Amino acid sequence: MSELLDRAREARANAYAPYSEYAVGAALRTADGTVYTGCNIENANYSNSLHAEEVALGSAVRDGHREFERLAVSSAAEDGVTPCGMCRQSLAEFCEESFAVVCEGSDGSVEYELGELLPEAISREMVVDE
């Protein structure tokens, strides 16, 4: 787990956050062990900003990955930041409720399951008529 948090911290160093000054990094491990990282990228209009988790997830999906093992998130404030609702829903598209989300706080890390963070997520089964 510490390796994944280290990768999230490294990614955080590349964050572009001139407006909020709240740098975030994420590291996402795929089922085959590949790690994708992302950082937040802000935009002056805010709605076009990208979150670290979605940058990592988008890069992994772009490369053909659809199964994920674990995510680590780190903010410069070391305040235990968890993925926002939008990022949680994006993760739920590909991950089971038991998917591990590790968040770094000043007193160490806390691990959650995605289902704890996003109960009753909108699922593929809800919107696809098979």
N, C-alpha and C positions, 0 to 999 in steps of 0.2 A: 504494500500500500504506500509506503514512503516513496518508492520510486515514482509512482504515478503522481503523488503530490509534488515531488521535485519537478516533474515535467510540467505540471500546471503552473508552478512558480516561475519556471523558465519562460513559459508562454506569456505569462502576465507581464513580463518585462517588455514585451513588444506591444502592449496595449496602447491604443490611441484614444485617450480619454481627456481631451483638453477642456471639456465643459463640466463634467461631473467630477473630474479628478479622482475617479474611482476605478482603478485598474483591476481587471479580473482575468484570470487564466484558467483554462480547463484542459484536462487530458482524458481522453476516451480510449479505453482498451477494447479492441475487437475480440471476438471469440477465438481468433487465431493468434492473439497476442500482439498484433500491430497496435501501436499507440499513435493517435492523432491528437494534435493540440490546437487550441484556438485562444484568441484573446478578444476582448471587446474592442470594437471599432466604432467610435461615435461619429455622428454627423450633426451639423449645426441645426438641422430640422428635427432631430431626435428620432423621428419615426423611421428613418433610414438607417439607424444605428444597428449594428450586429452584436449579438451577445457571444461571449466566449464559447459557451456550450454549443450554440448552433453553428459556429464556425468550425469547430471540431467535428460535429456530427455531419455537416454538409461535406466536408473534405473526405470523410470516411465513406459516406454514401456515394460520392462522386467516383471513388475508387472501387466501388462494387461491394462494399461491406454492408451487411444487413443484420448481423448478429453481434451483440455487444455484451461485454462482461462487467464493466465497471467504469465509473466516471469520478474524477477528482476535480474539485473546484477550489480556487484560492483567490482571495482578494488582498490587495495591499494593506487593507485595514485589519486583516486576520480576524474578521468578525463573525466567522461561521456562515458566510453567505451561502444560501442554497440557490439552485436554479429558479428563475422566475416561472410564473405559470405558463407562459408561452414556451419556454424551453422544456419544461416538464412535459407538456403535451407533445412537443416534437420528439422527445425521447420515448414517450409512450407509443408512438407510431411503430417503433422498432423493438422496444424492450418490454419484458414481462414486469409484472408488479414487483417481483423480487429483485430486480436490477439494483445493484449497489451504487449509491451516490455518497461519496466521501467529501465532507466539507471541512476546510481548515479554519480553526478558531485559535485564539491566543493561548488557550489552555490545551491545545492538541486538536485532533480531528474527531469528527462525529460522523458515523456512518448511518445512513438512512436507506430504506428501500423505496423505490420509486412510488409504489402503492401507498406508502405513508404520506409522501409529499403531494401526491395527486390521486386521492381516492375518486373512484367513479370516473376515470378518464374516458374521453370520447374514444371509442375503439373502431377499428376497421369493420368489425361485425355490425356496428350500429349504422354504418353509412353505406355498406356494400351489400347489395342483394345477391346472394350466391345461390 
